[in-house]
């Protein structure tokens, strides 16, 4: 016990590292939220620079969508979908709701900066629907120790290279659908999974990695919509 306290003390002295706090996983399980997944394709990957990745693991973007015409957004409440073998089944109901509300709040905060949020359909209104499909919190003590001890960092790095999620860190999966509010036509759909890294930022909170995934997804959505409508001041988020 004394050794563990000593390691945690070292972590506090070291403070937050400069590396990314969230990273994309190698694969993701579909939950059923989107219904038809046949239109989805694998997202494009490129060299990772400063913790950035290009696209979600699976996605569809309507080539005929007229993005500039949309000025308003209907943002539905985030729903929870528990798929086969999902760790979400182990999360208490009140925590599931808290996480769903947290994801909604992140998306709302990002979208309201560029769009008017409304509840009424219209020709210039998109509907954004998101689902939380996986939430596996981190093992705080082991995550902290393995962020510091070289041998455990190495083992964690091996797991990260295989799955995209470092050992003992948390992870989250989500699905998103954007439709025309009047016709229901799909403009965009995506399925993604993100996990924590061995950054010491937020390492003492078991939900931090999930919250960081939510933050990144919301900011990435804002960035993509900015790009698609032809914006000139689009800021890509840091992982």
C-alpha positions in Angstrom: 0.0 0.0 0.0 2.8 2.4 0.9 4.5 1.7 -2.5 1.2 2.5 -4.3 0.9 5.8 -2.4 4.5 6.6 -3.3 3.8 6.0 -7.0 0.7 8.2 -6.8 2.7 10.9 -5.2 5.2 10.8 -8.0 2.3 11.2 -10.5 1.2 14.3 -8.7 4.7 15.7 -8.8 5.0 15.0 -12.5 1.7 16.6 -13.4 0.0 16.5 -16.8 2.1 15.2 -19.7 2.0 16.8 -23.1 0.7 13.8 -25.0 -2.8 13.3 -26.3 -5.4 12.4 -23.8 -7.7 10.4 -26.1 -7.0 8.1 -29.1 -9.1 6.3 -31.7 -9.5 2.5 -31.2 -8.8 0.0 -34.0 -12.3 -1.3 -34.2 -15.8 -0.8 -32.9 -19.0 -2.9 -32.4 -22.2 -1.8 -34.0 -25.1 -1.4 -31.5 -28.2 -1.3 -33.8 -28.9 2.4 -33.2 -28.4 3.3 -36.9 -30.4 0.4 -38.1 -28.9 0.0 -41.6 -25.1 -0.1 -41.5 -24.7 -1.2 -45.1 -24.0 2.4 -46.3 -21.1 2.8 -43.9 -17.5 2.7 -45.1 -14.2 2.6 -43.2 -13.0 6.0 -42.4 -9.8 7.3 -44.0 -6.6 7.0 -42.0 -3.5 9.0 -42.4 -0.4 9.7 -40.5 -1.2 10.8 -36.9 0.1 14.3 -36.3 -0.2 15.9 -32.9 -2.8 13.3 -31.9 -5.2 14.0 -34.8 -7.0 11.4 -36.8 -8.9 12.0 -40.0 -12.3 10.3 -39.8 -14.5 8.1 -37.6 -13.9 4.3 -37.8 -17.1 3.8 -39.9 -19.0 6.6 -41.7 -21.3 7.7 -44.4 -21.4 11.2 -45.9 -24.1 12.0 -48.4 -22.4 13.4 -51.5 -25.5 15.3 -52.5 -26.0 17.1 -49.1 -26.3 20.9 -49.4 -24.5 21.7 -46.1 -24.4 25.6 -46.5 -28.2 25.8 -46.6 -28.6 24.5 -43.0 -28.7 27.3 -40.4 -30.5 25.5 -37.6 -30.2 22.2 -35.7 -32.6 20.0 -33.7 -30.5 18.2 -31.2 -32.3 15.1 -29.8 -31.5 13.7 -26.3 -28.6 11.3 -26.4 -29.9 7.7 -26.0 -28.2 4.6 -24.6 -27.9 1.5 -26.6 -26.5 -1.7 -25.0 -25.1 -4.1 -27.6 -24.0 -7.7 -27.2 -21.2 -8.2 -24.7 -21.2 -4.4 -23.9 -19.6 -3.3 -20.7 -22.4 -0.8 -20.5 -24.6 -3.5 -19.0 -22.4 -3.2 -15.8 -22.8 0.6 -15.5 -25.5 1.6 -13.1 -28.6 3.3 -14.6 -27.9 6.6 -12.9 -24.3 6.6 -14.3 -25.6 5.8 -17.8 -28.0 8.8 -17.7 -25.2 11.0 -16.4 -22.9 10.0 -19.2 -25.7 10.4 -21.8 -26.4 13.9 -20.5 -22.7 14.7 -20.5 -22.4 13.8 -24.2 -25.5 15.8 -25.0 -24.1 18.8 -23.2 -20.8 18.6 -25.0 -22.5 18.4 -28.4 -24.9 21.2 -27.5 -22.0 23.5 -26.4 -20.2 22.9 -29.7 -23.1 23.2 -32.1 -24.7 26.3 -30.5 -21.5 28.3 -31.4 -22.3 28.0 -35.1 -26.1 27.1 -35.4 -29.4 28.2 -33.9 -30.8 25.3 -31.8 -34.5 24.8 -32.4 -37.2 22.2 -31.9 -39.1 22.9 -35.1 -38.4 21.2 -38.5 -37.8 23.4 -41.5 -36.0 23.5 -44.9 -32.9 24.9 -43.2 -32.9 22.6 -40.2 -30.8 19.5 -39.6 -31.6 16.9 -37.0 -28.7 15.5 -35.0 -29.2 12.2 -33.1 -26.4 10.5 -31.0 -26.2 7.3 -29.0 -23.8 6.2 -26.3 -23.1 2.6 -27.0 -20.2 1.7 -24.8 -18.6 3.2 -21.6 -15.9 1.3 -19.8 -14.3 3.4 -17.1 -10.6 3.2 -16.3 -8.9 1.4 -13.4 -7.5 4.4 -11.7 -4.7 3.0 -9.6 -3.4 0.6 -12.3 -3.8 3.3 -14.9 -1.7 5.7 -12.9 1.0 3.1 -12.0 1.2 1.9 -15.6 1.7 5.5 -16.7 4.8 5.8 -14.7 6.5 2.4 -14.3 8.5 1.7 -17.5 7.8 -2.0 -17.8 4.0 -1.5 -17.4 4.1 1.4 -19.8 5.7 -0.9 -22.4 2.9 -3.5 -21.9 0.3 -0.8 -22.1 1.9 0.3 -25.4 1.7 -3.2 -26.8 -2.1 -3.3 -26.0 -2.6 0.2 -27.5 -0.8 -0.9 -30.7 -3.2 -3.8 -31.1 -6.6 -2.4 -30.0 -5.9 1.4 -30.0 -6.8 1.6 -26.3 -4.1 1.6 -23.6 -4.2 -0.9 -20.8 -6.3 0.0 -17.7 -7.7 3.2 -19.4 -11.3 3.9 -20.1 -13.0 3.8 -23.5 -16.3 4.9 -25.1 -18.2 4.1 -28.2 -20.8 6.2 -29.9 -23.0 6.5 -33.0 -24.2 9.6 -34.7 -26.8 10.4 -37.4 -27.5 13.7 -39.1 -30.7 14.0 -41.2 -32.7 16.6 -43.0 -35.4 17.6 -40.5 -38.2 17.6 -43.1 -37.4 14.7 -45.4 -35.5 12.4 -43.0 -32.8 11.9 -45.6 -29.5 10.9 -44.1 -26.8 13.5 -44.5 -24.1 11.9 -42.3 -23.7 8.8 -40.1 -20.8 7.6 -38.1 -19.7 4.9 -35.6 -16.6 5.4 -33.5 -14.7 4.3 -30.4 -12.0 6.1 -28.4 -9.9 5.2 -25.4 -7.6 6.8 -23.0 -3.8 7.2 -23.5 -1.1 7.1 -20.8 -1.4 10.9 -20.3 -1.5 11.7 -16.6 -4.2 14.4 -17.2 -7.3 13.3 -15.3 -5.8 10.0 -14.3 -7.4 10.1 -10.9 -10.9 10.1 -12.3 -12.3 6.8 -13.6 -14.6 8.6 -16.0 -12.0 11.0 -17.4 -11.2 9.0 -20.6 -14.9 8.8 -21.5 -15.4 12.5 -20.9 -12.4 13.3 -23.1 -13.8 11.1 -25.9 -17.1 13.1 -25.7 -15.2 16.4 -25.8 -13.2 15.3 -28.8 -16.3 14.0 -30.7 -18.3 17.2 -30.1 -15.4 19.4 -31.2 -14.7 17.2 -34.2 -18.4 17.4 -35.3 -18.2 21.2 -35.0 -15.0 21.2 -37.1 -16.4 18.9 -39.8 -19.7 20.9 -40.2 -17.6 24.0 -40.5 -15.5 22.4 -43.3 -18.6 21.1 -45.1 -20.4 24.4 -45.2 -17.2 26.1 -46.6 -16.1 27.9 -43.4 -12.7 29.6 -43.4 -12.0 29.6 -39.7 -12.5 25.9 -38.9 -10.4 24.8 -35.9 -9.5 21.1 -35.7 -9.6 19.8 -32.1 -6.6 18.3 -30.4 -6.9 14.8 -29.1 
